[in-house]
Amino acid sequence: MTSRENKIHVPSDAGDIHTFVEDIIPYFIDKAFVYIDIGAHHGDVFAEFCASRLRLREAHLIEPNPDAFAVLKRKHEGNHNVRYLHFHNLAVGLEAGELAFRKEGGRTRVIEPAGPDFGEDPSGALFNASAMTLDAFAGRYDIKHVSLLKVDVEGFELEVLKGAEQLLSSSGIDMVYIEAGIDPNNNQQTYYRLIEDELNNFDYNIFRIYDQVHETFKDKPILRRVNLAFISKSFAIDNPARATKRRHRNRVVTRALKEEISAKNDELTMLTTENEELRRRLNESEQRFTDDVSRLSKSLAAFNGAMAPVKSDVPGPLPVEQTAAKVLEILDRHADEVARLEEALTRERSKMQTVREKRKELRRKLTVLRSSRKTLLEENVRLSKRLAAITSTRAWRLGSVLFGGHRIRRLTGPDRVISEQVSLAGGGESATQSTVSRSRKVGKRPRSNTTPTEAG
């Protein structure tokens, strides 16, 4: 819903929308991706998803500004990278009705409820737009589950989230990518703590922080705004980070091997075609050689036949020198022809030997590739079984899970207490002492703190 101001990124790996897309690909690569963009503006973020390897099944681009909406529709209508693409010239908020907006350069902001004389604006910067809640929007378009919700509404973020309580409470949204302000006095973006508190109420925690921008207008090295990515608790449990990334790496390696095998098969097909062509040429050369030998044999027989009456008419034998010269001349001519044919045959046989060696080397490489592919497939099966085992046993294995900075405790048995140390407020010693005191009450030796489970 805004054009980006000039950015000064922090020196660390702040990341941008491209980095965010690459980060979530392992979690959605095999899933039908449903995307809702509230404040789509000209669709730049949507274009990043279209250019990725994600399989976009359904996308809803929402923009209340009529000017920006016209550009959005003109740029992306007819996009073939998404199966179902919808454009909506409306607003999303806390309740249904109408909202008043002001165009501020490349930004569009909600200002106040629309009045009866609101349309009397000579500058054309003010306009009304019909609004509805995100829950009502999902019901209208029969959206049961959302892979990613992107929100960029210039300070109106809390109202959008409060209008999506049904989707959030049912974990109907896997991830939320939302703009937030760092300075509580910044009125252009909603303060990030308010957004985090609202989403924490529905078990959503921070996945990662992106697009960190400083106070460029005031020329201060102070962080002004960020884009926060939140992930739902249930989605994080179902997609452990290490197993998901390992599975994705195996998938990438397998895809690369398949492409290499396909390329080798194409090369083998080309060599086979070339081999057949060489074999045809060799057969033709051998046939020409046979024909030449037969022709020479006939010529020699004809010569002998022509010499017979000459010998009979000449009293006595021909002079030895003359007879020898003619015979040597014929033999030399035939020897030259035979040498030429043998040289051609040797060249063709050398080419055939080279082709055979190439085919042998390709067969060896193909055998190695097939063996590697088999090993990778076995590794993939093993990892899938391990992931299934982890998923099936997580109910009793989750003792105290560190999830986005909050501690979740569960007992694995009536006489066993597992205490996890949360490294946010420095409460390690008190948590350990609590574990020791509880363990002494049940008459068992206190157990050492276990490492918190790493969140996705």
N, C-alpha and C positions, 0 to 999 in steps of 0.2 A: 504494500500500500504506500510505499515510499521509494524515492530514488535515493541511492546511497550517497552520503557525504564523503568528502575526501578522507581516506583512511590512513592512520599511522598505526601499524600493527605493533604489538609488543614483541620484543626480541625472541621470546620463547615460542614454542610451537602452538600459536593461537589457533590456527586452522581457519578455513573458510567453508563455504557451502560445498565446494568440491571435496574438501577433506571429510566433511560430514557424510557425504554420499558414499565415499570409499569406505568409511568406518562402518556403515550399516549394511553394506552389501553382503558380508558373510551371514547376517541374520535374516535376510530377505531374499537371497538369490534364488531359492527354489520355491518361493511363495508368490501367489498372486497379490500384487502390490496395489493397495487402495490408498489414494492420496487426496487430502483436502487442503486447499491453500486459501486461507482467509487473509485478504489483503494481497492478492496476487500481483497487483500493479501491472507491469508489462510482461510478466511470466518468466523472468530471468531465472528464478529458482526452479520453476517447473522445467525449464530447458535443461538444467543440469541433470535432473532425474531422467529426462528423455535420452540424454546422451550417455547414460550409464548402462551397466549390464543388468539392471533391474527389469523385471517383467511387469510393466505397468498394465494392470487390468482395468482400473477405473480411476478417473481423476476429475475433481470438481474444483474449478477455479472461480473464486468469489472476489468481486471488486465492485464497490459502490460508485466510485467516481466514473461518470459516463465517458469522459475523455480518455482516461486510462483504460477503461473497459473496451472502447473501440479499438485501441492499439493492441490490447491483449488478444482480442478475438481475431483481428486481422493477421497477427503474427503466428497464431497457433491453430487456427481453425484448419481442419484437414490434416492434422498431425497423425501420422500412421504409427508412431511409437507407442501409442496407448489405445487399448481396445475400445473403451467407452470414455469419451471426453465431453465434459459439460461446462458451459460458461454461465455464470449467474451474476447479473447486475443488481446486487442487493447487499445489505449489511447484515452482520451477525452480532448479536448482543445479548443482554440479560433478559429481554422480553420482546414480544412482538409489538410492532407499531411502526413509527417513523422516527428517523434520526436526522438531525441537522449536521451538515458538514461544511467545512471551509477548505478550499483549495489553497495550499501554501507552497507555491513553486511545484516541486515534484512530490510533495506530501499531501495527504488528505487527512484532516482531523475532525473528530466529533466535537462539536462546540456546545450545543444546548438543544433541548427539545424544540422541534419546529413549531413556529407560531403561525397564526392565520395570515399575517402579512409578510411572511418570510420570503416570498418570491419577488419582492420589490428590491432587488439588489442590482444596482446599475453596473457594478464591476463584473458580475457573473461568477464571483468566487464562491458564493453560497449556493447550496442545493440541498434538497431533501432526498432521502432514500428509504425505501421500506426495509424493515429489519425483522429478523426472526431469531430464535435461539438455535444453537447447533443441534440440540436434541430434536427440536421440531424439524429442522432441515434433514436430519438423518431419517426421521420417520417418513417424511414426504418422499424421499428418494429410496426408501427401503434399504438403507445402509446399516448392516448388522455389525460390521467390524471395520475399523480404520487402521491401516498399517502406520501411517504417519499423518499427523496434524501439524501444519505449519501456520503460525500466527504472527502477523506483522501489521498492527493496527494503531500505531502511534499513540500509546498511552491508554488504549481501550481494552487491553489484554485481560484484565480481571473480569470484566463484564462478559467477555467471550467465554472464559473458562467457567464462570458461574452459570452460564446458560447451557453447559455441557455436562451437568452433574450426572445424568443417567448414563451417558457413555463412559465417563471417567469412573464412576462407582462400580460399574460392571467390568472394568478393564477392557472396555470396547475399543480403546485406542492403545496401540503398542508403544508408540513414541510420539513425543510432542517437541517440536522445534519452534522456539518462541523468542522474540526480541525482548530484552529487559534492560532497564537502566541501573547503573551502579550508584549514581548520586541520588539520594532521596529527594533532593531539591530539583532534580531534572524533571520537567513536566512534559517532555516529549515521549518518554518511555516509562512504563510502569516499573516501580522499584522492584529489584529482583527478589528481595526477601518476601514481598507480598505474593509474588507468583509462586515461589518455592513453598511457602506455607499453604497456599491454596491447593497445590498439587500433592503435597505431602499428606493432606487429608484423605486422598484417594490412593495412597500407597504408590505414588510416583516419585522417583528419585533422580538426581542428576546423573546423566550418562557421560556427558562431557561438555566443556565450554568452548565456544567457537566465536570467530569474527569479533575479536576484542578491539575496540576503537577508543582512542584517547580524545581528550578535549582539544580538538583541532582548532576550533574557533577562538578559544581563550588561550591557546598556545601553552597549555600546561601538560606535564607528563602524568596526568591523572586519568584513570580509566573512566570512560564516559558511558559506554553501553556494550553489551555482549549479546550473543545469541546462545541460549541455553537449550540443551537437548535433554529431555526427561524420558525415562523408560519405566514402564509399569512393573510392579513387583512380580506378577505372574509371568509376564513375558521374559523377565530376566531369569527366573527360576527354570523355565522351560528351555532356555537357551544359554547354558553356561559359557562363559567367555572363552576359556581355553579349548574346550571341546568344539565349540562352534568355529573358532578360527582354524583349529587343526583340520576339521572336516572340510573347511573351505580351501585350505592349502592343498589337501589331497585332491579335491575336485579340480583345482587349477592345474596341478601336475598331471592328473589323468587327462584333462582336456588337451594339454600341451602334447602329451604322448600320442593321443589320438590324432592330433593334427600332424605330428611327425610321421606316424604310421601311414596316414593318408597320403602325405607327400612322398614317402618312400614307395607306396603302392603306385602312385602316379609315375614316379621315376622308373619303377620296375615295368610298368605297362609300356612306357616309352622305349625302354631297352628291349623289351620283348618284341615290340613292333620293329625296332631297328634290327634285332637279331633275325627276324623273319625276312626282312628285306635283304640282309646280307646273305642269308641262306639261299634266297631266290637267285641273287646275283652269282653266288658260288655254283649253284646248279647250272645256271646259264653258261658260266665259264667252262665248267666241266663238259657240258654238251658241245660247246664250240670246239673244245680241245678234241673230243671224240670225233666230231665231224671233220676237223682238220686232219687228224690221223687217217681217217677213212679216205678223205680226198687225196692225201699223199700216197696212200697205198694204191689207190686206183691210178694215180698219175705214174707211179713206178711200174705198175703192171702194163699200162699203155705204152710206156717207154720201152719196156722189154719186148712188148709185142711189135713195136715199130722197128726195133733193132734186129729182130729175127730175120726178115727178108734181106736186110742189108748184109747181114753176115753170110746168108746163103748165096748172094750174088757175087760177093768178093772172093776171088780165088785165094784161099788161104786165110789165115787169121789177120785181123786188123793189126796195125802196128801197136805194140804194147803201150807206147807213150800216149798215143791218141785215145785208146780205150781207157787208160787210167785217168787221163785228164777229164774225160766226160763223166766217168763214174765219180771222181772226186768233186766235180762241180755239182752234180746232183746231190751227193751226200752232204756237201757243205750247205747247200740251200735248204735241204731237209733238216739238217742239224740246227741251223739258225731258227727255223720255224718252231722246232721242238723246244729249243732253249727259251724262246719268247713265251711259248705257252706254259712251260714249266715255271718261269718267273712269275707270270700272272697267277698261276695256281698257288704258288708259294705265298704271294701277297694276300690272296683271298683266305688261305688257311691261317695266316698270321692274324688277320682281322677276326676270323672266327674264334681263335684261341683267346684273343683279348676280350671278346664278348662273353665267352664262357667264364673267364676269370671274374669279370664284372658281375655276372649273374651269381656266381658262387659267393662273392663278397656281399652282395645285396641279400642273399638268402641268410648269410650268417648274421648280418645286422638285423634282419627281420626277426630272426630267432631270439636275439638279445632283447629287442623291443617287446616281443610277446612275453618273454620271461619277466621283464620289468613291469609290464602291464598286469600280469598275473599277481606279482608281489604287491603292487599297489592296490589291486582289488581286494586281496586278502587282508591287507592293512586296513582298508576302508571298512570291510565287514567286521574286523576286530574292534575298530573304533566305534562303529555303530552299536555293536553288542555292549560295549563298555558304557556308551552314552545311555542306552536303554536301561542298563543295570543301575547307573547313577540316578536316572529319572525315577525308576520304580522304588528305589530305596531312600529317596530324599526325605520322605516323611519322618523316618526315624533317625536319619543321619544329621538333619539340621538341628544343631543344638542351640548355639547362639550365633546368628548370622549377621555379619556386618553388611548392611545394605544401604548404600548411599548416605552413611553417617548416622544411622540409627541401629539400635540393637534389638534383635528379635530373639527371645528366650523360649526354648521348649525343653521339657525333660524327656530323656530317652528311656526312663524306667522309674519306678516308684522310689528306688533307693539310690538313684544316681543323679548327681547335679553337675552340670557342665557350665562353667562360667567363661565367658569370652571377654576379652579386653577390647574396649573400643578406644581407638587412638584419636579421639576428637577433643576431649576436654581434660585429658590427663588423669583419668580415673582408674588407672591400672592397678594401683596399690589397694584401693578400696574394693575393687572387684575381686582381687585375689583374696583379701581378708574375708570378704563375704563368702567366697567359695570354701575357705578353710573352716569358717564357723559353721556353715551348713553341713559340711562333710563330717565334722566332729559330732554334730547332733545325731547323725544317723549311724555313728560308730564305725565309720570307714575312713581310710586314709585319703586326705585331700588330693585331688587330681590337679595336675599342672594345666595352666591355661592353654587352650588350643588356639591355633592361628585362625583368625576370622576368615570365613569363606570369601573369596574374592568376588566382588560384584561384577556383573557384565559391564 
